[in-house]
């Protein structure tokens, strides 16, 4: 059954960038209003990960992380940075999160040098403001705005919630008009749905990386909380040819069974509940050429 949306909906992507310890997870939890799970350890850097979805009135804000970009290194190799910034380059707004106690370290410097190349509106989020003197805070904000013309500067404490409502409403105001990207009833478990799909995809490649081309993906179709506290999950693995389907299934279904067992164990850990996992394998020719599929799966933004 189709859901009816309000007439004047807005929706868009915010790329959240910053060092791993800047407080992104805490900020997302505060913005989304629910627990947002950790990301999978192995994710291709070209795939932007949906980390959380926030609603502000009739506006849906999809927060994406660009994983694997800001690993602590003495200097970020320019070529690596260029290729890894793809996700941020396609978002509607780029938000830089900085831990004010650290100020501008080498890692932040590398990000700041790269930011002017992105054409989107950029916002600066200064986190942990309760841990620094106000004069130093204002000095840091002024210094950063001299370096990059930020559309807005927000001063927040993700941990105690200071400034979160203002940040969310201002980001909502910056989103383009358009239909929601996710059904409203999926929002609460969307990060877990995405993560569950990533985990199953990871298990497929751990087992079949030499036999299966990278043209396959996983979607979480159903995520049902059952009365006994367990979760029933249905997923579909999409491949492009029947020969690939046979590889994923394995003889007598043994391969998909082993993949399912490995994925179920890990998904149960992040869902913090017993999991009943059902995986279907389907052929969908040329799905990888369809930008709409990518957008729906939160894997990568459509170009143009």
Secondary structure, 3 states (H helix, E strand, C coil): CCCCCCCCCEEEEEEEECCCCCCHHHHHHHHHCCCCCCCCCCCCCCCCEEEEEEEECCEEEEEEECCCCCCCCCCCCHHHHHHHCHHHHCCCEEEEEEECCCCCCHHHHHHHHHHCCCCCEEEEEEECHHHCCHHHHHHHHHHHHHHCCCCEEEECECCCCECHHHHHHHHHHCCCECCCCCCHHHHHHHHHHHHHHHHHHHHHHHHHCCCCCCCCEEEEEEEEECCCCCEEEEEEEEECCHHHHHHHHCHHHHHHHHHHHHHHHHHHHHHCCCEEEEEEEEECCCHHHCHHHHHHHCCCCCCC
